[in-house]
Amino acid sequence: MKQTKDITSASFPCCTPEHNVQQAAEMMARHECGEIAVVETEENLKPIGVITDRDIAWRVVATGKKPGANEPARCHGEPPVTITREAFRA
């Protein structure tokens, strides 16, 4: 049976609250994913939320907001659910 450490990575796409929605969307496109973590800082990587392509579509584009420098990523994230690598020991 695989353990969490077998399918997780210490390296993952993430943004900080200082990134804007457009930058978050560019990261999703670059990494070919629909969700990225929002972390406190690039140094400590403490997760504080996530932002999804759906967040951007529903909360930014659908409401007529411009997904640029005036729209910080932190406004649209969901609270994080985290798990340690050791959580699923066989």
Beta strands, then each sheet from edge to edge (+ up, - down):
strand 1: 14-15
strand 2: 35-39
strand 3: 47-52
sheet 1: 1+ 2+ 3-
end
